[in-house]
Amino acid sequence: MAEEQQQSPPRREIVTGVPRGARRRAPAHAPARSEISEQTTLGATYVRALMRSQLRAGLGALGALAALVGSLPLVFVVPRAASGPLVWVALGLLVYPVMWLIARWYVTCAERNEADFTGLVTDPAERSS
């Protein structure tokens, strides 16, 4: 009876397996990267969407630049007396910062388009690691 009262502590077991949440599961759908590399219709649609968004950003920047440069002759129409310093101010101080802003906007849009496309193409399991 004394032996029954003095029970040994429960035996500890060490489990050396992969935790349940860490097991790699097969994706519910084929990753877009394989669609693109296999040149399927869906992969071509992904690439076409990227190209279309990049073209849209490029045409927007080109349109803004054309509007900027196209409006310069309107500035030069002012009477000759006031046009001397105004021409240099318009060409030297106003045009280049605006061109820089247009270029910066285009680069930001292009990088965002590429980041969105990369996020679409990468497998969710690869993004977390």
TIMI-2910 file (N, C-alpha, C, CB; in pm, 1 decimal, decimal comma, always signed):
<rs>
+----------+----------+----------+----------+----------+----------+----------+----------+----------+----------+----------+----------+------+
!      n_x !      n_y !      n_z !     ca_x !     ca_y !     ca_z !      c_x !      c_y !      c_z !     cb_x !     cb_y !     cb_z ! resn !
+----------+----------+----------+----------+----------+----------+----------+----------+----------+----------+----------+----------+------+
!    +79,5 !   -117,6 !     +0,0 !     +0,0 !     +0,0 !     +0,0 !    +85,4 !   +126,2 !     +0,0 !    -91,3 !     -1,5 !   +117,0 !  Met !
!   +195,0 !   +121,7 !    +68,5 !   +285,3 !   +236,8 !    +69,6 !   +342,4 !   +261,5 !    -68,5 !   +398,5 !   +215,8 !   +170,1 !  Ala !
!   +356,9 !   +155,2 !   -142,8 !   +409,3 !   +171,2 !   -279,0 !   +309,0 !   +242,1 !   -369,0 !   +445,4 !    +34,9 !   -338,7 !  Glu !
!   +183,4 !   +217,1 !   -346,9 !    +81,1 !   +280,5 !   -428,5 !    +72,0 !   +429,2 !   -400,9 !    -52,8 !   +215,5 !   -404,5 !  Glu !
!    +96,1 !   +470,5 !   -276,4 !    +87,6 !   +611,0 !   -242,7 !   +206,4 !   +688,2 !   -298,1 !    +79,2 !   +628,5 !    -92,5 !  Gln !
!   +320,9 !   +626,3 !   -307,7 !   +438,7 !   +693,4 !   -360,9 !   +453,0 !   +660,6 !   -508,6 !   +565,8 !   +652,2 !   -283,2 !  Gln !
!   +378,5 !   +732,0 !   -587,9 !   +387,1 !   +710,9 !   -730,9 !   +498,9 !   +797,4 !   -786,7 !   +252,5 !   +742,5 !   -800,0 !  Gln !
!   +565,9 !   +744,3 !   -884,8 !   +673,3 !   +821,9 !   -946,9 !   +610,5 !   +931,1 !  -1035,0 !   +768,6 !   +729,1 !  -1031,4 !  Ser !
!   +681,9 !  +1041,7 !  -1054,3 !   +626,7 !  +1148,8 !  -1139,7 !   +606,4 !  +1095,7 !  -1281,1 !   +721,0 !  +1273,7 !  -1141,6 !  Pro !
!   +513,7 !  +1153,2 !  -1353,8 !   +487,9 !  +1103,8 !  -1488,9 !   +612,2 !  +1117,4 !  -1576,0 !   +370,3 !  +1179,4 !  -1552,2 !  Pro !
!   +626,2 !  +1022,4 !  -1659,1 !   +742,3 !  +1019,5 !  -1747,5 !   +727,7 !  +1126,7 !  -1855,1 !   +759,1 !   +879,6 !  -1811,6 !  Arg !
!   +833,6 !  +1203,8 !  -1878,5 !   +830,0 !  +1309,1 !  -1978,8 !   +878,9 !  +1254,3 !  -2110,9 !   +914,6 !  +1429,9 !  -1935,5 !  Arg !
!   +807,0 !  +1287,5 !  -2214,0 !   +845,0 !  +1242,7 !  -2347,4 !   +875,6 !  +1363,9 !  -2433,3 !   +733,4 !  +1156,6 !  -2411,5 !  Glu !
!   +976,4 !  +1350,5 !  -2514,2 !  +1016,5 !  +1458,3 !  -2604,0 !   +971,8 !  +1421,5 !  -2744,8 !  +1171,1 !  +1483,2 !  -2598,4 !  Ile !
!   +896,8 !  +1512,3 !  -2803,8 !   +847,9 !  +1489,7 !  -2939,1 !   +941,0 !  +1564,2 !  -3034,0 !   +698,5 !  +1536,9 !  -2955,8 !  Val !
!   +995,3 !  +1493,3 !  -3129,5 !  +1091,6 !  +1554,8 !  -3222,1 !  +1039,2 !  +1551,4 !  -3364,4 !  +1227,4 !  +1483,6 !  -3214,7 !  Thr !
!   +926,1 !  +1605,7 !  -3385,8 !   +868,9 !  +1610,7 !  -3520,2 !   +850,1 !  +1754,6 !  -3564,3 !   +735,0 !  +1535,6 !  -3525,3 !  Gly !
!   +805,0 !  +1769,3 !  -3682,9 !   +776,8 !  +1901,4 !  -3736,2 !   +644,6 !  +1948,3 !  -3676,7 !   +771,8 !  +1900,2 !  -3892,8 !  Val !
!   +639,6 !  +2070,1 !  -3622,9 !   +512,5 !  +2119,1 !  -3568,7 !   +403,1 !  +2119,5 !  -3675,8 !   +530,2 !  +2260,6 !  -3510,9 !  Pro !
!   +281,5 !  +2105,7 !  -3633,4 !   +170,7 !  +2093,6 !  -3727,8 !   +159,0 !  +2214,8 !  -3818,6 !    +41,0 !  +2073,4 !  -3653,3 !  Arg !
!   +173,1 !  +2333,9 !  -3765,8 !   +157,7 !  +2454,9 !  -3846,4 !   +271,7 !  +2475,6 !  -3945,1 !   +147,3 !  +2574,8 !  -3756,6 !  Gly !
!   +385,9 !  +2410,9 !  -3920,7 !   +502,5 !  +2433,4 !  -4005,8 !   +508,3 !  +2338,9 !  -4124,4 !   +627,9 !  +2419,7 !  -3925,0 !  Ala !
!   +420,9 !  +2241,9 !  -4127,1 !   +423,4 !  +2148,9 !  -4240,6 !   +386,1 !  +2222,2 !  -4367,8 !   +327,4 !  +2029,9 !  -4217,1 !  Arg !
!   +454,1 !  +2190,8 !  -4472,1 !   +426,2 !  +2255,1 !  -4600,2 !   +305,4 !  +2189,5 !  -4664,2 !   +548,7 !  +2247,5 !  -4694,4 !  Arg !
!   +208,2 !  +2272,6 !  -4693,1 !    +87,3 !  +2222,8 !  -4756,5 !    +91,4 !  +2256,4 !  -4903,7 !    -38,8 !  +2281,5 !  -4690,4 !  Arg !
!    +31,8 !  +2173,4 !  -4980,7 !    +24,5 !  +2199,2 !  -5124,4 !    -65,2 !  +2320,9 !  -5147,1 !    -29,7 !  +2074,0 !  -5202,0 !  Ala !
!    -24,9 !  +2411,8 !  -5236,1 !   -107,7 !  +2530,5 !  -5258,8 !   -243,6 !  +2491,0 !  -5315,4 !    -36,9 !  +2628,8 !  -5354,1 !  Pro !
!   -343,2 !  +2571,3 !  -5281,6 !   -478,7 !  +2543,5 !  -5327,9 !   -488,8 !  +2560,6 !  -5479,3 !   -579,4 !  +2635,2 !  -5257,3 !  Ala !
!   -402,3 !  +2642,4 !  -5534,4 !   -400,0 !  +2664,7 !  -5678,9 !   -255,2 !  +2666,3 !  -5724,1 !   -472,5 !  +2797,9 !  -5717,7 !  His !
!   -233,4 !  +2650,0 !  -5850,7 !    -96,9 !  +2652,9 !  -5903,7 !    -42,7 !  +2794,8 !  -5892,5 !    -92,7 !  +2603,5 !  -6051,6 !  Ala !
!    +78,5 !  +2813,5 !  -5841,4 !   +133,3 !  +2948,1 !  -5831,2 !   +143,3 !  +3014,0 !  -5968,1 !   +270,3 !  +2944,6 !  -5764,7 !  Pro !
!   +129,9 !  +3145,6 !  -5967,1 !   +131,5 !  +3220,5 !  -6093,1 !   +267,4 !  +3207,6 !  -6162,5 !    +98,6 !  +3369,1 !  -6067,8 !  Ala !
!   +372,8 !  +3185,3 !  -6084,4 !   +505,5 !  +3172,6 !  -6145,7 !   +510,1 !  +3054,3 !  -6241,3 !   +613,7 !  +3157,0 !  -6037,7 !  Arg !
!   +447,9 !  +2943,6 !  -6201,5 !   +447,9 !  +2827,9 !  -6290,8 !   +360,2 !  +2854,2 !  -6412,7 !   +399,3 !  +2702,3 !  -6216,4 !  Ser !
!   +253,1 !  +2931,4 !  -6394,9 !   +167,3 !  +2967,0 !  -6507,7 !   +245,6 !  +3048,8 !  -6610,1 !    +43,7 !  +3045,6 !  -6459,2 !  Glu !
!   +330,7 !  +3137,8 !  -6561,0 !   +408,7 !  +3223,3 !  -6651,2 !   +518,2 !  +3143,0 !  -6719,1 !   +469,8 !  +3342,0 !  -6574,6 !  Ile !
!   +588,9 !  +3060,4 !  -6640,8 !   +699,8 !  +2984,7 !  -6700,5 !   +650,1 !  +2878,7 !  -6798,5 !   +783,3 !  +2918,4 !  -6591,0 !  Ser !
!   +533,2 !  +2825,4 !  -6775,5 !   +477,2 !  +2726,3 !  -6867,3 !   +406,6 !  +2791,5 !  -6986,1 !   +380,1 !  +2635,9 !  -6793,2 !  Glu !
!   +399,1 !  +2923,3 !  -6985,6 !   +339,3 !  +3002,2 !  -7093,5 !   +195,2 !  +2961,3 !  -7120,8 !   +421,4 !  +2988,1 !  -7220,3 !  Gln !
!   +119,2 !  +2947,9 !  -7013,8 !    -22,6 !  +2918,3 !  -7029,5 !    -98,2 !  +3047,0 !  -7058,8 !    -79,1 !  +2849,2 !  -6903,1 !  Thr !
!   -225,4 !  +3033,3 !  -7087,3 !   -308,2 !  +3150,4 !  -7115,8 !   -318,3 !  +3241,0 !  -6993,7 !   -448,1 !  +3107,3 !  -7161,2 !  Thr !
!   -330,7 !  +3180,5 !  -6875,5 !   -337,7 !  +3259,3 !  -6753,3 !   -206,9 !  +3333,1 !  -6728,4 !   -371,1 !  +3170,0 !  -6634,3 !  Leu !
!    -92,8 !  +3267,1 !  -6752,7 !    +36,9 !  +3333,0 !  -6737,9 !    +52,7 !  +3448,3 !  -6833,8 !   +149,0 !  +3234,1 !  -6758,7 !  Gly !
!     +8,0 !  +3429,6 !  -6957,8 !    +13,8 !  +3539,0 !  -7055,4 !    -74,9 !  +3655,1 !  -7012,3 !    -28,5 !  +3489,3 !  -7194,6 !  Ala !
!   -185,9 !  +3624,9 !  -6948,1 !   -274,8 !  +3730,3 !  -6898,3 !   -208,4 !  +3809,0 !  -6786,6 !   -407,0 !  +3670,6 !  -6848,7 !  Thr !
!   -137,1 !  +3739,5 !  -6697,6 !    -64,0 !  +3808,7 !  -6591,0 !    +39,6 !  +3903,7 !  -6649,3 !     +4,0 !  +3707,5 !  -6497,4 !  Tyr !
!   +117,9 !  +3855,6 !  -6743,4 !   +223,4 !  +3938,6 !  -6802,7 !   +161,7 !  +4054,7 !  -6880,6 !   +314,2 !  +3853,8 !  -6895,5 !  Val !
!    +53,4 !  +4028,3 !  -6951,3 !    -13,1 !  +4134,2 !  -7027,8 !    -67,6 !  +4242,3 !  -6933,4 !   -127,8 !  +4075,0 !  -7114,1 !  Arg !
!   -117,9 !  +4201,9 !  -6818,0 !   -168,4 !  +4298,5 !  -6719,6 !    -55,3 !  +4386,1 !  -6666,8 !   -237,8 !  +4225,6 !  -6602,8 !  Ala !
!    +61,6 !  +4325,0 !  -6642,2 !   +176,6 !  +4404,4 !  -6598,4 !   +218,9 !  +4502,1 !  -6706,4 !   +293,9 !  +4313,4 !  -6561,0 !  Leu !
!   +227,3 !  +4454,6 !  -6828,9 !   +268,8 !  +4541,7 !  -6938,4 !   +167,6 !  +4654,9 !  -6959,0 !   +285,3 !  +4460,4 !  -7068,2 !  Met !
!    +40,1 !  +4625,1 !  -6945,0 !    -63,5 !  +4727,0 !  -6962,7 !    -53,8 !  +4833,6 !  -6853,0 !   -203,7 !  +4662,1 !  -6962,0 !  Arg !
!    -29,6 !  +4791,6 !  -6729,2 !    -17,9 !  +4889,3 !  -6620,7 !   +108,4 !  +4973,4 !  -6635,5 !    -17,9 !  +4818,5 !  -6485,1 !  Ser !
!   +217,8 !  +4912,3 !  -6681,8 !   +340,1 !  +4990,1 !  -6705,4 !   +320,5 !  +5087,4 !  -6821,3 !   +459,3 !  +4896,3 !  -6734,5 !  Gln !
!   +250,5 !  +5044,1 !  -6926,0 !   +223,1 !  +5132,3 !  -7039,5 !   +134,4 !  +5248,9 !  -6996,6 !   +156,2 !  +5053,7 !  -7154,2 !  Leu !
!    +35,5 !  +5222,1 !  -6913,4 !    -52,5 !  +5327,2 !  -6864,2 !    +27,1 !  +5431,7 !  -6786,3 !   -163,3 !  +5267,7 !  -6775,9 !  Arg !
!   +118,8 !  +5387,5 !  -6701,1 !   +201,8 !  +5482,1 !  -6625,4 !   +293,1 !  +5561,0 !  -6719,2 !   +286,2 !  +5407,4 !  -6519,5 !  Ala !
!   +351,1 !  +5493,9 !  -6816,5 !   +439,5 !  +5562,1 !  -6910,9 !   +365,8 !  +5664,5 !  -6995,7 !   +507,1 !  +5461,3 !  -7000,7 !  Gly !
!   +246,2 !  +5629,0 !  -7042,0 !   +168,6 !  +5723,9 !  -7121,5 !   +121,0 !  +5841,7 !  -7037,0 !    +48,8 !  +5653,9 !  -7185,4 !  Leu !
!    +91,9 !  +5817,4 !  -6911,2 !    +55,9 !  +5927,5 !  -6820,7 !   +170,7 !  +6024,5 !  -6801,8 !    +12,3 !  +5873,1 !  -6685,4 !  Gly !
!   +290,4 !  +5970,6 !  -6781,8 !   +408,2 !  +6056,4 !  -6767,0 !   +438,5 !  +6130,8 !  -6896,7 !   +530,2 !  +5973,2 !  -6724,3 !  Ala !
!   +425,7 !  +6062,3 !  -7009,1 !   +448,6 !  +6125,8 !  -7138,8 !   +347,1 !  +6236,9 !  -7163,6 !   +441,7 !  +6021,7 !  -7251,4 !  Leu !
!   +220,7 !  +6213,1 !  -7129,6 !   +118,1 !  +6315,9 !  -7145,3 !   +145,3 !  +6437,7 !  -7058,2 !    -18,2 !  +6258,9 !  -7112,1 !  Gly !
!   +187,4 !  +6414,3 !  -6934,7 !   +219,2 !  +6526,9 !  -6845,8 !   +338,9 !  +6605,6 !  -6898,5 !   +247,9 !  +6476,6 !  -6702,8 !  Ala !
!   +438,9 !  +6533,7 !  -6948,0 !   +556,0 !  +6601,4 !  -7004,2 !   +519,6 !  +6679,3 !  -7130,2 !   +666,5 !  +6499,8 !  -7035,5 !  Leu !
!   +435,6 !  +6621,3 !  -7215,2 !   +392,2 !  +6691,2 !  -7337,0 !   +311,6 !  +6815,8 !  -7301,7 !   +308,5 !  +6597,4 !  -7426,6 !  Ala !
!   +227,3 !  +6806,9 !  -7198,1 !   +150,9 !  +6924,9 !  -7155,9 !   +243,4 !  +7033,0 !  -7102,6 !    +47,4 !  +6886,9 !  -7049,1 !  Ala !
!   +346,6 !  +6991,5 !  -7030,8 !   +441,6 !  +7089,6 !  -6976,5 !   +518,8 !  +7158,7 !  -7088,2 !   +539,4 !  +7021,7 !  -6879,3 !  Leu !
!   +577,2 !  +7080,3 !  -7175,8 !   +657,5 !  +7137,5 !  -7284,1 !   +567,4 !  +7207,7 !  -7386,4 !   +741,7 !  +7027,2 !  -7353,1 !  Val !
!   +448,2 !  +7156,7 !  -7409,5 !   +356,8 !  +7219,0 !  -7504,5 !   +303,4 !  +7352,7 !  -7457,6 !   +242,7 !  +7127,7 !  -7532,0 !  Gly !
!   +299,7 !  +7372,7 !  -7325,9 !   +250,8 !  +7500,8 !  -7274,6 !   +358,5 !  +7608,8 !  -7272,9 !   +195,9 !  +7482,6 !  -7135,2 !  Ser !
!   +482,3 !  +7573,3 !  -7295,0 !   +589,7 !  +7673,5 !  -7294,7 !   +571,7 !  +7780,7 !  -7401,5 !   +723,0 !  +7605,7 !  -7314,5 !  Leu !
!   +532,1 !  +7750,1 !  -7524,4 !   +512,0 !  +7858,2 !  -7622,0 !   +407,2 !  +7959,5 !  -7577,7 !   +471,7 !  +7799,9 !  -7755,7 !  Pro !
!   +309,9 !  +7917,8 !  -7497,5 !   +211,6 !  +8013,0 !  -7446,5 !   +276,6 !  +8114,1 !  -7352,0 !    +98,3 !  +7938,9 !  -7374,7 !  Leu !
!   +377,8 !  +8068,6 !  -7279,2 !   +449,5 !  +8159,3 !  -7189,1 !   +530,8 !  +8259,8 !  -7269,8 !   +541,7 !  +8080,2 !  -7093,4 !  Val !
!   +581,0 !  +8215,7 !  -7384,8 !   +667,0 !  +8302,6 !  -7465,0 !   +588,6 !  +8401,5 !  -7551,3 !   +755,7 !  +8218,6 !  -7553,1 !  Phe !
!   +457,4 !  +8395,4 !  -7552,3 !   +375,1 !  +8484,4 !  -7633,3 !   +363,2 !  +8622,2 !  -7568,5 !   +236,1 !  +8423,8 !  -7654,5 !  Val !
!   +393,0 !  +8634,0 !  -7441,0 !   +380,3 !  +8762,7 !  -7370,3 !   +459,4 !  +8869,9 !  -7443,0 !   +429,2 !  +8750,7 !  -7223,6 !  Val !
!   +426,0 !  +8995,0 !  -7422,9 !   +498,0 !  +9103,4 !  -7492,2 !   +649,5 !  +9094,3 !  -7472,3 !   +448,1 !  +9239,6 !  -7442,8 !  Pro !
!   +721,8 !  +9141,0 !  -7572,3 !   +868,9 !  +9128,5 !  -7572,8 !   +934,7 !  +9195,6 !  -7452,5 !   +925,4 !  +9188,2 !  -7700,3 !  Arg !
!   +878,1 !  +9300,2 !  -7399,6 !   +942,6 !  +9372,9 !  -7289,7 !   +953,8 !  +9285,4 !  -7164,7 !   +864,1 !  +9501,3 !  -7257,3 !  Ala !
!   +851,1 !  +9210,3 !  -7137,1 !   +852,6 !  +9127,7 !  -7015,8 !   +901,2 !  +8985,7 !  -7042,2 !   +714,1 !  +9122,9 !  -6954,9 !  Ala !
!   +923,3 !  +8952,4 !  -7168,6 !   +955,9 !  +8813,2 !  -7197,8 !  +1100,6 !  +8776,2 !  -7168,5 !   +926,2 !  +8784,3 !  -7340,7 !  Ser !
!  +1191,9 !  +8872,5 !  -7161,7 !  +1332,9 !  +8840,6 !  -7137,6 !  +1355,5 !  +8758,7 !  -7011,5 !  +1412,7 !  +8967,1 !  -7129,0 !  Gly !
!  +1330,0 !  +8815,0 !  -6894,2 !  +1351,7 !  +8737,9 !  -6771,2 !  +1249,8 !  +8625,5 !  -6753,1 !  +1346,6 !  +8830,1 !  -6651,1 !  Pro !
!  +1128,2 !  +8644,2 !  -6805,2 !  +1025,6 !  +8541,8 !  -6788,3 !  +1062,1 !  +8412,7 !  -6860,6 !   +891,7 !  +8592,9 !  -6838,6 !  Leu !
!  +1125,3 !  +8424,6 !  -6976,8 !  +1167,3 !  +8305,8 !  -7050,8 !  +1269,2 !  +8227,1 !  -6970,3 !  +1225,7 !  +8344,4 !  -7187,7 !  Val !
!  +1366,2 !  +8295,1 !  -6914,7 !  +1470,3 !  +8226,1 !  -6838,3 !  +1416,7 !  +8167,6 !  -6708,8 !  +1584,4 !  +8320,9 !  -6807,9 !  Trp !
!  +1324,6 !  +8239,4 !  -6647,5 !  +1263,3 !  +8185,1 !  -6525,1 !  +1182,4 !  +8059,7 !  -6558,4 !  +1172,2 !  +8291,6 !  -6456,9 !  Val !
!  +1106,0 !  +8066,7 !  -6667,2 !  +1023,5 !  +7950,9 !  -6704,8 !  +1110,9 !  +7832,2 !  -6742,7 !   +929,8 !  +7986,6 !  -6821,7 !  Ala !
!  +1216,0 !  +7856,5 !  -6820,9 !  +1300,9 !  +7746,4 !  -6865,8 !  +1394,7 !  +7695,8 !  -6756,9 !  +1381,7 !  +7789,5 !  -6985,3 !  Leu !
!  +1448,9 !  +7784,8 !  -6678,8 !  +1551,0 !  +7745,4 !  -6582,1 !  +1499,0 !  +7706,0 !  -6446,4 !  +1646,2 !  +7854,4 !  -6565,2 !  Gly !
!  +1391,7 !  +7766,9 !  -6401,8 !  +1346,8 !  +7742,6 !  -6265,0 !  +1216,8 !  +7663,6 !  -6254,7 !  +1330,1 !  +7872,3 !  -6195,2 !  Leu !
!  +1133,0 !  +7670,1 !  -6353,9 !  +1003,1 !  +7603,5 !  -6342,2 !   +996,8 !  +7469,3 !  -6413,8 !   +895,8 !  +7692,8 !  -6396,1 !  Leu !
!  +1059,5 !  +7458,7 !  -6529,0 !  +1044,7 !  +7338,1 !  -6610,1 !  +1115,6 !  +7218,3 !  -6548,1 !  +1098,0 !  +7362,6 !  -6749,8 !  Val !
!  +1238,0 !  +7235,2 !  -6506,1 !  +1315,2 !  +7120,3 !  -6458,4 !  +1261,6 !  +7059,3 !  -6329,2 !  +1457,7 !  +7161,0 !  -6437,8 !  Tyr !
!  +1221,2 !  +7137,3 !  -6229,3 !  +1160,8 !  +7071,8 !  -6111,4 !  +1031,9 !  +6997,1 !  -6144,7 !  +1132,1 !  +7175,3 !  -6003,4 !  Pro !
!   +951,3 !  +7052,9 !  -6235,0 !   +827,4 !  +6984,0 !  -6272,7 !   +860,5 !  +6855,9 !  -6349,3 !   +736,6 !  +7076,8 !  -6358,4 !  Val !
!   +961,6 !  +6861,9 !  -6436,2 !  +1003,5 !  +6740,1 !  -6507,0 !  +1053,7 !  +6635,7 !  -6408,1 !  +1113,4 !  +6772,3 !  -6610,8 !  Met !
!  +1126,6 !  +6678,4 !  -6305,7 !  +1175,3 !  +6585,8 !  -6204,2 !  +1058,6 !  +6522,8 !  -6129,2 !  +1269,2 !  +6657,5 !  -6106,3 !  Trp !
!   +956,2 !  +6601,6 !  -6096,5 !   +839,0 !  +6547,5 !  -6027,0 !   +764,8 !  +6446,0 !  -6113,9 !   +744,1 !  +6661,1 !  -5986,6 !  Leu !
!   +754,0 !  +6474,4 !  -6243,1 !   +689,7 !  +6379,9 !  -6335,0 !   +768,9 !  +6249,6 !  -6340,3 !   +677,2 !  +6441,0 !  -6476,7 !  Ile !
!   +901,3 !  +6261,1 !  -6350,7 !   +986,5 !  +6141,5 !  -6356,1 !   +976,8 !  +6062,4 !  -6225,7 !  +1133,6 !  +6180,8 !  -6383,6 !  Ala !
!   +975,4 !  +6131,1 !  -6112,7 !   +965,8 !  +6062,8 !  -5983,1 !   +831,4 !  +5990,6 !  -5969,7 !   +983,7 !  +6163,8 !  -5867,3 !  Arg !
!   +724,8 !  +6055,3 !  -6017,1 !   +593,1 !  +5993,0 !  -6013,2 !   +592,8 !  +5865,8 !  -6098,8 !   +484,5 !  +6092,1 !  -6062,3 !  Trp !
!   +654,1 !  +5873,6 !  -6217,2 !   +657,9 !  +5756,2 !  -6304,7 !   +735,2 !  +5640,5 !  -6240,9 !   +721,0 !  +5792,8 !  -6439,2 !  Tyr !
!   +849,2 !  +5670,1 !  -6182,6 !   +929,6 !  +5565,0 !  -6119,4 !   +853,1 !  +5501,7 !  -6002,8 !  +1064,7 !  +5622,3 !  -6070,0 !  Val !
!   +784,1 !  +5583,3 !  -5925,4 !   +704,9 !  +5530,5 !  -5813,5 !   +594,0 !  +5438,5 !  -5864,3 !   +644,3 !  +5646,1 !  -5730,9 !  Thr !
!   +525,5 !  +5480,8 !  -5970,0 !   +418,8 !  +5397,0 !  -6026,8 !   +475,3 !  +5266,5 !  -6082,9 !   +343,5 !  +5473,5 !  -6137,4 !  Cys !
!   +587,5 !  +5274,1 !  -6153,3 !   +647,4 !  +5154,1 !  -6211,6 !   +692,2 !  +5057,0 !  -6102,0 !   +766,8 !  +5191,9 !  -6301,4 !  Ala !
!   +751,5 !  +5108,5 !  -5994,8 !   +794,2 !  +5022,0 !  -5885,3 !   +674,3 !  +4959,2 !  -5815,3 !   +878,5 !  +5100,9 !  -5784,8 !  Glu !
!   +566,2 !  +5034,4 !  -5798,9 !   +446,0 !  +4979,9 !  -5736,3 !   +385,0 !  +4870,4 !  -5823,2 !   +343,1 !  +5091,4 !  -5711,1 !  Arg !
!   +383,0 !  +4892,3 !  -5955,4 !   +331,0 !  +4789,5 !  -6046,4 !   +413,1 !  +4662,0 !  -6038,2 !   +329,5 !  +4841,1 !  -6190,3 !  Asn !
!   +544,3 !  +4675,6 !  -6034,2 !   +631,0 !  +4558,5 !  -6025,8 !   +616,1 !  +4487,5 !  -5891,6 !   +776,3 !  +4599,0 !  -6047,4 !  Glu !
!   +601,3 !  +4565,0 !  -5784,3 !   +582,7 !  +4503,6 !  -5652,0 !   +450,3 !  +4428,3 !  -5645,9 !   +588,0 !  +4610,8 !  -5540,9 !  Ala !
!   +345,9 !  +4486,0 !  -5704,0 !   +216,8 !  +4416,6 !  -5708,0 !   +226,8 !  +4287,7 !  -5788,7 !   +108,4 !  +4507,8 !  -5767,6 !  Asp !
!   +297,5 !  +4293,0 !  -5900,0 !   +313,5 !  +4175,0 !  -5984,4 !   +396,4 !  +4068,4 !  -5912,7 !   +379,4 !  +4213,0 !  -6118,2 !  Phe !
!   +502,8 !  +4110,9 !  -5845,4 !   +585,6 !  +4015,9 !  -5771,0 !   +504,9 !  +3951,7 !  -5658,7 !   +710,7 !  +4085,8 !  -5713,9 !  Thr !
!   +420,7 !  +4030,5 !  -5590,9 !   +335,0 !  +3975,2 !  -5487,2 !   +235,6 !  +3875,3 !  -5542,2 !   +262,0 !  +4085,4 !  -5416,5 !  Gly !
!   +191,3 !  +3896,7 !  -5664,2 !    +98,4 !  +3804,0 !  -5728,0 !   +168,1 !  +3675,2 !  -5768,4 !    +34,1 !  +3868,9 !  -5849,7 !  Leu !
!   +292,3 !  +3687,4 !  -5813,4 !   +364,5 !  +3572,1 !  -5868,1 !   +423,2 !  +3483,1 !  -5759,4 !   +475,2 !  +3619,2 !  -5959,9 !  Val !
!   +466,4 !  +3539,6 !  -5648,0 !   +531,6 !  +3458,3 !  -5545,3 !   +429,9 !  +3374,9 !  -5470,4 !   +609,2 !  +3546,4 !  -5447,6 !  Thr !
!   +475,6 !  +3260,0 !  -5425,4 !   +392,9 !  +3166,5 !  -5350,0 !   +376,4 !  +3221,3 !  -5208,2 !   +456,1 !  +3022,8 !  -5348,6 !  Asp !
!   +258,2 !  +3217,1 !  -5148,9 !   +239,8 !  +3270,0 !  -5013,1 !   +331,0 !  +3204,1 !  -4910,5 !    +96,3 !  +3252,7 !  -4970,4 !  Pro !
!   +363,8 !  +3077,7 !  -4928,7 !   +454,7 !  +3009,6 !  -4834,0 !   +594,7 !  +3067,2 !  -4841,3 !   +459,7 !  +2858,6 !  -4862,3 !  Ala !
!   +636,3 !  +3111,8 !  -4960,2 !   +770,2 !  +3169,6 !  -4976,1 !   +774,7 !  +3310,4 !  -4920,8 !   +812,1 !  +3170,0 !  -5123,5 !  Glu !
!   +664,2 !  +3384,5 !  -4923,4 !   +662,4 !  +3522,6 !  -4873,7 !   +683,5 !  +3528,4 !  -4724,9 !   +531,8 !  +3590,1 !  -4908,9 !  Arg !
!   +630,3 !  +3433,1 !  -4648,8 !   +640,3 !  +3437,0 !  -4503,6 !   +780,8 !  +3404,5 !  -4454,9 !   +541,4 !  +3340,6 !  -4442,5 !  Ser !
!   +858,6 !  +3331,1 !  -4532,4 !   +992,6 !  +3294,6 !  -4483,4 !  +1096,9 !  +3390,5 !  -4528,6 !  +1030,1 !  +3156,8 !  -4528,2 !  Ser !
+----------+----------+----------+----------+----------+----------+----------+----------+----------+----------+----------+----------+------+
</rs>
